[in-house]
């Protein structure tokens, strides 16, 4: 546990590094573009691959700059492609995603398949099923349990594809990291 706190303390310094801020910003721009091509199945179910950019950015730059960027990114994504009324609590979900990916992927020379599965399970359970269902319940007045039930099927169905995509994305990141000269 001490290692995580030491890593977080060291990663906080990255918030003042221009190269880190530019790198995170580029991943944010890519996230906005991928979010524009997300598929809204219903008012409460959406398929998107934009979280891959968050995972890659967290792999390279760590949790602290990405948690801050996630807050801003949530607002920018809503402005670029609004779906329903704005719910600022979704920014909390975005920040939790960045924290999950940052804690599991940052400073890993080779991200194990197990870490990727754990990250996706945490993302699915904590963010998609618990938090996002809560925010949607608050927005639309639907029962939280009904939303979780409907969203559970979608999350289970896309889980293997999301794991495979995340695995492929992080393998590419591992190959290009030495060329980028990122610590």
Residue frames as a rotation matrix with the C-alpha (Angstrom) as fourth column:
UNK 1
0.569 0.823 0.000 0.00
0.823 -0.569 0.000 0.00
0.000 0.000 -1.000 0.00
UNK 2
0.322 -0.540 -0.778 2.92
0.232 -0.752 0.617 2.33
-0.918 -0.379 -0.116 0.73
UNK 3
-0.653 -0.609 0.450 4.09
0.547 0.030 0.836 1.88
-0.523 0.792 0.314 -2.86
UNK 4
-0.004 0.741 0.672 0.77
0.959 -0.189 0.214 3.20
0.285 0.645 -0.710 -4.19
UNK 5
0.824 0.306 -0.476 0.90
0.477 -0.829 0.293 6.29
-0.305 -0.468 -0.829 -1.99
UNK 6
-0.087 -0.932 -0.352 4.52
0.198 -0.363 0.911 6.91
-0.976 0.010 0.216 -2.98
UNK 7
-0.615 -0.081 0.785 3.58
0.773 0.138 0.620 6.49
-0.158 0.987 -0.022 -6.65
UNK 8
0.446 0.856 0.262 0.63
0.871 -0.482 0.095 8.88
0.208 0.186 -0.960 -6.25
UNK 9
0.622 -0.287 -0.728 2.82
0.282 -0.786 0.551 11.46
-0.730 -0.548 -0.408 -4.50
UNK 10
-0.507 -0.861 0.045 5.41
0.280 -0.114 0.953 11.22
-0.816 0.496 0.299 -7.26
UNK 11
-0.435 0.405 0.804 2.70
0.899 0.142 0.415 11.33
0.054 0.903 -0.425 -9.95
UNK 12
0.590 0.641 -0.491 1.24
0.693 -0.714 -0.099 14.54
-0.414 -0.282 -0.865 -8.48
UNK 13
-0.126 -0.747 -0.653 4.40
0.066 -0.663 0.745 16.30
-0.990 0.051 0.133 -9.71
UNK 14
-0.647 -0.100 0.756 3.40
0.710 0.283 0.645 15.36
-0.278 0.954 -0.112 -13.25
UNK 15
0.444 0.896 0.002 0.66
0.855 -0.423 -0.300 18.00
-0.267 0.135 -0.954 -13.07
UNK 16
0.610 -0.292 -0.736 3.35
-0.161 -0.956 0.246 20.64
-0.775 -0.032 -0.631 -13.58
UNK 17
-0.485 -0.801 0.351 5.17
0.163 0.312 0.936 18.83
-0.859 0.511 -0.021 -16.41
UNK 18
-0.092 0.451 -0.888 4.31
-0.780 -0.587 -0.217 20.34
-0.619 0.673 0.406 -19.79
UNK 19
-0.751 -0.231 -0.618 5.10
-0.603 0.622 0.500 17.13
0.269 0.748 -0.607 -21.70
UNK 20
-0.882 0.472 -0.022 2.68
0.419 0.761 -0.495 15.19
-0.217 -0.446 -0.869 -19.49
UNK 21
-0.241 0.834 -0.497 -0.04
-0.032 -0.519 -0.854 17.81
-0.970 -0.190 0.152 -19.86
UNK 22
-0.260 0.089 -0.961 0.35
-0.931 -0.286 0.226 17.84
-0.255 0.954 0.158 -23.65
UNK 23
-0.927 -0.136 -0.351 0.32
-0.242 0.929 0.280 14.02
0.288 0.344 -0.894 -23.81
UNK 24
-0.673 0.737 -0.064 -2.79
0.485 0.374 -0.790 13.75
-0.559 -0.563 -0.609 -21.65
UNK 25
-0.148 0.617 -0.773 -4.44
-0.429 -0.745 -0.512 16.50
-0.891 0.256 0.375 -23.73
UNK 26
-0.585 -0.113 -0.804 -3.77
-0.806 0.189 0.560 14.58
0.089 0.975 -0.201 -26.94
UNK 27
-0.937 0.292 -0.191 -5.38
0.308 0.950 -0.058 11.48
0.165 -0.113 -0.980 -25.49
UNK 28
-0.427 0.816 -0.389 -8.32
0.226 -0.320 -0.920 13.65
-0.875 -0.481 -0.047 -24.39
UNK 29
-0.291 0.283 -0.914 -8.74
-0.826 -0.556 0.090 14.91
-0.483 0.781 0.396 -27.95
UNK 30
-0.822 -0.044 -0.568 -8.73
-0.378 0.787 0.488 11.33
0.425 0.616 -0.663 -29.23
UNK 31
-0.821 0.556 -0.131 -11.30
0.464 0.514 -0.722 10.46
-0.333 -0.653 -0.680 -26.55
UNK 32
-0.268 0.734 -0.624 -13.61
-0.337 -0.678 -0.653 13.24
-0.903 0.035 0.429 -27.77
UNK 33
-0.439 0.057 -0.897 -13.35
-0.897 0.032 0.441 11.96
0.054 0.998 0.037 -31.35
UNK 34
-0.908 0.093 -0.408 -14.09
0.057 0.993 0.100 8.35
0.415 0.068 -0.907 -30.32
UNK 35
-0.686 0.690 -0.229 -16.96
0.320 0.004 -0.947 9.52
-0.653 -0.724 -0.224 -28.15
UNK 36
-0.374 0.544 -0.751 -18.54
-0.771 -0.633 -0.074 11.22
-0.516 0.551 0.656 -31.18
UNK 37
-0.366 0.177 -0.914 -18.81
-0.716 0.573 0.398 7.77
0.594 0.800 -0.083 -32.76
UNK 38
-0.932 0.133 0.338 -20.35
-0.179 0.643 -0.745 6.07
-0.316 -0.755 -0.575 -29.74
UNK 39
-0.610 0.758 -0.233 -23.63
0.027 0.313 0.949 4.24
0.792 0.572 -0.212 -30.24
UNK 40
-0.760 0.460 0.459 -26.56
-0.618 -0.297 -0.728 5.25
-0.198 -0.837 0.510 -28.04
UNK 41
-0.877 0.426 -0.220 -28.82
0.293 0.840 0.457 2.19
0.380 0.337 -0.862 -27.89
UNK 42
0.307 0.939 -0.157 -31.32
0.795 -0.163 0.584 3.65
0.523 -0.304 -0.797 -25.41
UNK 43
0.604 -0.059 0.795 -31.36
-0.255 -0.959 0.123 6.66
0.755 -0.277 -0.594 -23.11
UNK 44
0.715 -0.303 0.630 -29.56
-0.650 0.040 0.758 4.55
-0.255 -0.952 -0.168 -20.50
UNK 45
0.490 -0.557 0.671 -27.37
0.360 0.830 0.426 2.20
-0.794 0.033 0.607 -22.60
UNK 46
0.787 -0.343 -0.512 -24.43
-0.603 -0.601 -0.524 3.34
-0.128 0.722 -0.680 -24.74
UNK 47
0.685 -0.652 0.326 -21.60
0.651 0.748 0.129 1.49
-0.328 0.124 0.936 -26.51
UNK 48
0.891 -0.455 -0.006 -18.33
-0.427 -0.832 -0.355 3.39
0.156 0.319 -0.935 -26.72
UNK 49
0.611 -0.767 -0.194 -14.64
0.727 0.641 -0.245 2.67
0.312 0.008 0.950 -27.12
UNK 50
0.543 -0.367 0.755 -13.48
-0.186 -0.930 -0.318 6.03
0.819 0.032 -0.573 -25.79
UNK 51
0.902 -0.195 0.386 -12.30
-0.383 0.055 0.922 4.49
-0.201 -0.979 -0.025 -22.51
UNK 52
0.677 -0.711 0.193 -9.39
0.736 0.640 -0.221 2.92
0.033 0.291 0.956 -24.42
UNK 53
0.233 -0.597 0.767 -7.84
0.239 -0.729 -0.641 6.36
0.943 0.333 -0.027 -24.68
UNK 54
0.649 0.038 0.760 -8.17
-0.676 -0.428 0.599 6.86
0.348 -0.903 -0.253 -20.93
UNK 55
0.927 -0.310 0.210 -6.46
0.161 0.836 0.524 3.50
-0.339 -0.452 0.825 -20.33
UNK 56
0.430 -0.802 0.414 -3.61
0.789 0.111 -0.605 4.37
0.439 0.587 0.681 -22.69
UNK 57
0.280 -0.288 0.916 -3.16
-0.202 -0.950 -0.237 7.81
0.939 -0.118 -0.324 -21.16
UNK 58
0.811 0.051 0.583 -3.16
-0.585 0.054 0.809 6.32
0.010 -0.997 0.074 -17.66
UNK 59
0.818 -0.567 0.097 -0.57
0.568 0.823 0.013 3.75
-0.087 0.045 0.995 -18.76
UNK 60
0.143 -0.806 0.574 1.76
0.683 -0.340 -0.646 6.50
0.716 0.485 0.502 -19.94
UNK 61
-0.336 -0.266 0.903 1.05
-0.083 -0.947 -0.310 9.38
0.938 -0.179 0.296 -17.55
UNK 62
-0.903 -0.122 -0.412 -0.51
0.353 0.335 -0.873 7.94
0.244 -0.934 -0.260 -14.39
UNK 63
-0.163 0.950 -0.266 -3.65
0.974 0.198 0.112 8.54
0.159 -0.240 -0.958 -12.37
UNK 64
-0.234 0.104 -0.967 -3.24
0.617 -0.752 -0.231 12.11
-0.751 -0.651 0.112 -11.10
UNK 65
-0.823 -0.048 -0.567 -3.17
-0.310 -0.797 0.518 14.07
-0.477 0.602 0.641 -14.38
UNK 66
-0.848 0.507 -0.153 -5.80
0.102 0.439 0.893 11.76
0.520 0.742 -0.424 -15.85
UNK 67
-0.300 0.759 -0.577 -8.21
0.945 0.154 -0.289 12.12
-0.130 -0.632 -0.764 -12.93
UNK 68
-0.369 0.112 -0.923 -8.06
0.111 -0.980 -0.163 15.90
-0.923 -0.162 0.349 -13.39
UNK 69
-0.902 -0.021 -0.431 -8.41
-0.414 -0.240 0.878 15.54
-0.121 0.971 0.208 -17.16
UNK 70
-0.758 0.649 -0.062 -11.37
0.605 0.736 0.304 13.16
0.243 0.193 -0.951 -16.76
UNK 71
-0.204 0.681 -0.703 -13.35
0.629 -0.459 -0.627 15.85
-0.750 -0.570 -0.335 -14.98
UNK 72
-0.363 -0.008 -0.932 -12.79
-0.476 -0.858 0.193 18.33
-0.801 0.514 0.308 -17.82
UNK 73
-0.975 -0.098 -0.200 -13.24
-0.222 0.483 0.847 15.63
0.013 0.870 -0.493 -20.45
UNK 74
-0.545 0.838 0.008 -16.70
0.773 0.506 -0.381 14.75
-0.324 -0.202 -0.924 -19.14
UNK 75
0.106 0.563 -0.820 -17.87
0.131 -0.825 -0.549 18.32
-0.986 -0.049 -0.162 -19.69
UNK 76
-0.510 -0.378 -0.773 -16.23
-0.670 -0.388 0.632 18.56
-0.539 0.841 -0.055 -23.13
UNK 77
-0.980 0.161 0.116 -17.74
0.198 0.832 0.519 15.25
-0.014 0.531 -0.847 -24.27
UNK 78
-0.190 0.968 -0.162 -21.19
0.766 0.043 -0.641 16.41
-0.614 -0.246 -0.750 -23.18
UNK 79
0.048 0.169 -0.984 -20.82
-0.282 -0.943 -0.176 19.73
-0.958 0.286 0.003 -25.01
UNK 80
-0.742 -0.430 -0.515 -19.65
-0.599 0.079 0.797 17.96
-0.302 0.900 -0.316 -28.17
UNK 81
-0.612 0.565 -0.554 -22.38
-0.112 0.632 0.767 15.27
0.783 0.531 -0.323 -28.10
UNK 82
-0.663 0.407 0.628 -25.15
-0.738 -0.213 -0.640 15.93
-0.127 -0.888 0.442 -25.57
UNK 83
-0.528 0.567 -0.632 -27.37
0.104 0.782 0.615 12.99
0.843 0.259 -0.472 -24.71
UNK 84
0.329 0.743 -0.583 -30.16
0.782 0.131 0.609 13.99
0.529 -0.656 -0.538 -22.37
UNK 85
0.911 0.033 0.412 -29.82
-0.167 -0.882 0.441 16.51
0.378 -0.470 -0.797 -19.57
UNK 86
-0.058 -0.998 0.004 -26.36
-0.282 0.013 -0.959 17.19
0.958 -0.057 -0.283 -18.17
UNK 87
0.957 0.245 -0.153 -25.61
0.052 0.374 0.926 15.25
0.284 -0.894 0.346 -15.00
UNK 88
0.387 -0.878 0.283 -22.39
-0.775 -0.476 -0.416 16.50
0.500 -0.058 -0.864 -13.36
UNK 89
0.478 -0.189 0.858 -22.10
-0.644 0.589 0.488 13.30
-0.598 -0.786 0.159 -11.33
UNK 90
0.975 -0.154 0.162 -20.93
0.223 0.731 -0.645 11.49
-0.019 0.665 0.747 -14.46
UNK 91
0.445 -0.865 0.230 -17.68
-0.544 -0.465 -0.699 13.42
0.712 0.186 -0.678 -14.03
UNK 92
0.186 -0.325 0.927 -17.19
-0.909 0.302 0.288 11.43
-0.374 -0.896 -0.239 -10.81
UNK 93
0.816 0.151 0.557 -17.59
0.017 0.959 -0.284 8.22
-0.577 0.242 0.780 -12.82
UNK 94
0.841 -0.536 0.072 -15.02
0.039 -0.073 -0.997 9.42
0.539 0.841 -0.041 -15.35
UNK 95
0.210 -0.781 0.588 -12.61
-0.883 -0.409 -0.229 10.28
0.419 -0.471 -0.776 -12.55
UNK 96
0.412 -0.008 0.911 -13.08
-0.607 0.743 0.281 6.84
-0.679 -0.669 0.302 -10.97
UNK 97
0.974 -0.080 0.212 -12.29
0.211 0.659 -0.722 5.20
-0.082 0.748 0.659 -14.33
UNK 98
0.525 -0.825 0.206 -9.07
-0.325 -0.419 -0.848 7.20
0.786 0.379 -0.488 -14.59
UNK 99
0.151 -0.440 0.885 -8.18
-0.987 -0.019 0.159 6.24
-0.054 -0.898 -0.437 -11.03
UNK 100
0.727 0.167 0.666 -8.82
-0.217 0.976 -0.008 2.54
-0.651 -0.139 0.746 -11.67
UNK 101
0.906 -0.385 0.178 -6.79
0.317 0.337 -0.886 2.49
0.282 0.859 0.428 -14.88
UNK 102
0.442 -0.774 0.454 -4.05
-0.564 -0.633 -0.530 4.68
0.698 -0.022 -0.716 -13.42
UNK 103
0.276 -0.313 0.909 -3.57
-0.904 0.236 0.356 2.56
-0.326 -0.920 -0.218 -10.32
UNK 104
0.662 0.058 0.748 -3.53
-0.025 0.998 -0.055 -0.69
-0.749 0.018 0.662 -12.28
UNK 105
0.827 -0.254 0.502 -1.55
0.561 0.301 -0.772 0.30
0.045 0.919 0.391 -15.41
UNK 106
0.801 -0.532 0.276 0.84
-0.446 -0.837 -0.318 3.13
0.400 0.131 -0.907 -14.54
UNK 107
0.069 -0.924 0.377 4.51
-0.991 -0.021 0.129 2.18
-0.111 -0.383 -0.917 -14.05
UNK 108
0.485 0.095 0.869 3.90
-0.104 0.993 -0.051 -1.33
-0.869 -0.066 0.491 -15.39
UNK 109
-0.559 -0.732 -0.391 6.49
-0.552 -0.024 0.833 -2.43
-0.619 0.681 -0.391 -17.94
UNK 110
-0.825 0.377 -0.421 4.18
-0.143 0.581 0.802 -5.19
0.547 0.721 -0.425 -19.12
UNK 111
-0.333 0.803 0.494 0.55
-0.933 -0.203 -0.298 -5.07
-0.139 -0.560 0.817 -18.05
UNK 112
-0.961 -0.037 0.275 -0.63
-0.046 0.999 -0.025 -8.59
-0.274 -0.037 -0.961 -17.27
UNK 113
-0.593 0.794 -0.134 -3.82
0.029 0.187 0.982 -10.02
0.805 0.578 -0.134 -18.66
UNK 114
-0.220 0.480 -0.849 -4.99
0.936 0.349 -0.045 -10.45
0.275 -0.805 -0.526 -15.06
UNK 115
-0.694 -0.079 -0.715 -4.62
0.394 -0.874 -0.286 -6.70
-0.603 -0.480 0.638 -14.40
UNK 116
-0.917 0.373 -0.143 -6.61
-0.328 -0.497 0.803 -5.96
0.229 0.783 0.579 -17.53
UNK 117
-0.330 0.823 -0.463 -9.42
0.429 0.568 0.703 -8.30
0.841 0.034 -0.540 -16.48
UNK 118
-0.308 0.170 -0.936 -9.43
0.935 -0.129 -0.331 -6.83
-0.177 -0.977 -0.119 -12.96
UNK 119
-0.906 -0.068 -0.418 -9.55
0.031 -0.995 0.095 -3.31
-0.423 0.073 0.903 -14.39
UNK 120
-0.737 0.661 -0.140 -12.50
-0.280 -0.112 0.953 -4.15
0.614 0.742 0.268 -16.65
UNK 121
-0.206 0.670 -0.714 -14.37
0.765 0.565 0.309 -5.92
0.610 -0.482 -0.628 -13.84
UNK 122
-0.506 -0.024 -0.862 -13.87
0.707 -0.584 -0.399 -2.90
-0.494 -0.812 0.312 -11.56
UNK 123
-0.962 0.158 -0.221 -14.94
-0.255 -0.805 0.536 -0.59
-0.093 0.573 0.814 -14.39
UNK 124
-0.555 0.786 -0.272 -18.01
0.061 0.365 0.929 -2.71
0.830 0.499 -0.251 -15.09
UNK 125
-0.084 0.554 -0.828 -19.15
0.898 0.402 0.178 -3.19
0.432 -0.729 -0.531 -11.49
UNK 126
-0.382 -0.135 -0.914 -18.16
0.749 -0.624 -0.221 0.09
-0.541 -0.769 0.340 -9.81
UNK 127
-0.844 -0.038 -0.535 -18.68
-0.178 -0.922 0.345 2.54
-0.506 0.386 0.771 -12.67
UNK 128
-0.818 0.511 -0.264 -21.11
-0.287 0.034 0.957 1.06
0.498 0.859 0.119 -15.19
UNK 129
-0.274 0.767 -0.580 -23.39
0.527 0.624 0.577 -0.89
0.805 -0.148 -0.575 -12.90
UNK 130
-0.110 0.235 -0.966 -23.25
0.985 -0.102 -0.137 1.01
-0.131 -0.967 -0.220 -9.60
UNK 131
-0.579 -0.203 -0.789 -22.36
0.333 -0.943 -0.002 4.67
-0.744 -0.264 0.614 -10.19
UNK 132
-0.973 0.175 -0.153 -23.75
-0.219 -0.470 0.855 5.24
0.078 0.865 0.495 -13.68
UNK 133
-0.410 0.874 -0.261 -26.96
0.613 0.476 0.631 3.39
0.675 0.098 -0.731 -12.82
UNK 134
-0.168 0.294 -0.941 -27.31
0.896 -0.352 -0.270 5.63
-0.410 -0.889 -0.204 -9.78
UNK 135
-0.782 -0.162 -0.602 -26.79
-0.011 -0.962 0.273 8.81
-0.623 0.221 0.750 -11.83
UNK 136
-0.865 0.495 -0.076 -29.26
-0.060 0.049 0.997 7.61
0.498 0.867 -0.013 -14.49
UNK 137
-0.258 0.776 -0.576 -31.76
0.905 0.402 0.136 6.74
0.337 -0.486 -0.806 -11.78
UNK 138
-0.339 0.060 -0.939 -31.44
0.578 -0.774 -0.259 10.26
-0.742 -0.630 0.228 -10.40
UNK 139
-0.930 -0.089 -0.357 -31.83
-0.200 -0.692 0.694 11.77
-0.309 0.717 0.626 -13.89
UNK 140
-0.695 0.626 -0.354 -34.79
-0.338 0.150 0.929 9.79
0.635 0.765 0.107 -15.15
UNK 141
-0.199 0.638 0.744 -36.47
-0.978 -0.079 -0.194 8.63
-0.065 -0.766 0.640 -11.94
UNK 142
0.365 0.272 -0.891 -36.14
-0.453 0.888 0.085 4.97
0.814 0.372 0.447 -12.89
UNK 143
0.952 -0.029 0.303 -35.53
-0.251 0.490 0.835 2.28
-0.173 -0.871 0.460 -10.32
UNK 144
0.081 -0.996 -0.031 -31.82
-0.971 -0.086 0.223 1.67
-0.225 0.012 -0.974 -9.70
UNK 145
-0.267 -0.152 0.952 -32.43
-0.220 0.971 0.093 -2.09
-0.938 -0.184 -0.293 -9.65
UNK 146
0.725 0.578 0.373 -34.25
0.261 0.271 -0.927 -1.98
-0.637 0.770 0.046 -12.99
UNK 147
0.770 -0.501 -0.395 -31.40
-0.637 -0.574 -0.515 -0.01
0.031 0.648 -0.761 -14.55
UNK 148
-0.209 -0.879 0.429 -28.77
-0.835 0.389 0.389 -2.38
-0.508 -0.277 -0.815 -13.18
UNK 149
0.098 0.332 0.938 -30.69
0.095 0.935 -0.341 -5.34
-0.991 0.123 0.060 -14.56
UNK 150
0.951 0.298 0.084 -30.93
0.124 -0.117 -0.985 -3.86
-0.283 0.947 -0.149 -18.05
UNK 151
0.605 -0.777 -0.174 -27.32
-0.781 -0.538 -0.316 -2.67
0.152 0.327 -0.933 -18.04
UNK 152
0.123 -0.550 0.826 -25.97
-0.565 0.645 0.514 -5.95
-0.816 -0.530 -0.231 -16.63
UNK 153
0.633 0.177 0.754 -26.78
0.408 0.751 -0.519 -7.86
-0.658 0.637 0.403 -19.82
UNK 154
0.954 -0.281 0.103 -25.05
-0.065 -0.531 -0.845 -5.26
0.292 0.799 -0.525 -21.99
UNK 155
0.392 -0.852 0.347 -21.96
-0.918 -0.341 0.200 -5.21
-0.052 -0.397 -0.916 -19.76
UNK 156
0.174 -0.298 0.938 -21.65
-0.239 0.912 0.334 -9.00
-0.955 -0.282 0.088 -19.64
UNK 157
0.818 0.214 0.534 -22.12
0.426 0.400 -0.812 -9.25
-0.387 0.891 0.236 -23.41
UNK 158
0.853 -0.485 0.194 -19.43
-0.141 -0.570 -0.809 -6.69
0.503 0.663 -0.555 -24.20
UNK 159
0.761 -0.557 0.332 -16.98
-0.430 -0.051 0.901 -7.73
-0.485 -0.829 -0.278 -21.45
UNK 160
0.377 -0.690 0.618 -14.86
0.575 0.697 0.428 -10.16
-0.726 0.194 0.660 -23.54
UNK 161
0.515 -0.162 0.842 -14.65
0.766 -0.354 -0.537 -7.67
0.384 0.921 -0.058 -26.41
UNK 162
0.887 -0.171 0.428 -13.67
-0.291 -0.927 0.235 -4.82
0.357 -0.333 -0.873 -24.08
UNK 163
0.638 -0.693 0.337 -10.98
-0.134 0.331 0.934 -6.98
-0.759 -0.640 0.119 -22.45
UNK 164
0.332 -0.507 0.796 -9.61
0.859 0.510 -0.033 -8.01
-0.389 0.695 0.605 -25.85
UNK 165
0.647 -0.050 0.760 -9.56
0.457 -0.773 -0.440 -4.41
0.610 0.633 -0.477 -27.11
UNK 166
0.891 -0.322 0.319 -7.94
-0.453 -0.622 0.638 -3.15
-0.007 -0.713 -0.701 -23.93
UNK 167
0.524 -0.712 0.467 -5.34
0.270 0.660 0.701 -5.93
-0.807 -0.241 0.538 -24.12
UNK 168
0.342 -0.367 0.865 -4.51
0.938 0.073 -0.340 -5.05
0.061 0.927 0.369 -27.74
UNK 169
0.810 0.023 0.586 -4.39
0.087 -0.993 -0.083 -1.32
0.580 0.118 -0.806 -26.95
UNK 170
0.816 -0.506 0.279 -2.01
-0.453 -0.261 0.852 -1.80
-0.358 -0.822 -0.442 -24.03
UNK 171
0.428 -0.687 0.587 0.23
0.657 0.683 0.320 -4.12
-0.620 0.249 0.744 -26.06
UNK 172
0.466 -0.223 0.856 0.62
0.698 -0.503 -0.510 -1.33
0.545 0.835 -0.079 -28.62
UNK 173
0.884 -0.107 0.456 1.35
-0.317 -0.852 0.415 1.12
0.344 -0.512 -0.787 -25.79
UNK 174
0.712 -0.644 0.280 4.02
0.028 0.425 0.905 -1.21
-0.701 -0.636 0.321 -24.40
UNK 175
0.333 -0.594 0.733 5.72
0.921 0.370 -0.118 -1.39
-0.201 0.714 0.670 -27.80
UNK 176
0.368 -0.165 0.915 5.80
0.529 -0.773 -0.352 2.37
0.765 0.613 -0.197 -28.40
UNK 177
0.983 0.077 -0.166 6.62
0.182 -0.490 0.852 3.50
-0.015 -0.868 -0.496 -24.85
UNK 178
0.242 -0.960 -0.139 10.42
0.712 0.079 0.697 3.12
-0.659 -0.268 0.703 -25.24
UNK 179
-0.302 -0.330 0.894 10.35
0.909 -0.381 0.167 5.32
0.286 0.863 0.416 -28.35
UNK 180
0.552 0.625 0.552 8.42
0.410 -0.780 0.472 8.06
0.726 -0.034 -0.687 -26.52
UNK 181
-0.529 -0.848 -0.016 11.04
0.352 -0.202 -0.914 8.39
0.772 -0.489 0.406 -23.75
UNK 182
0.329 0.676 0.659 8.41
-0.572 -0.412 0.709 8.50
0.751 -0.611 0.251 -21.04
UNK 183
-0.560 -0.663 0.497 9.72
-0.778 0.213 -0.592 7.50
0.287 -0.717 -0.635 -17.62
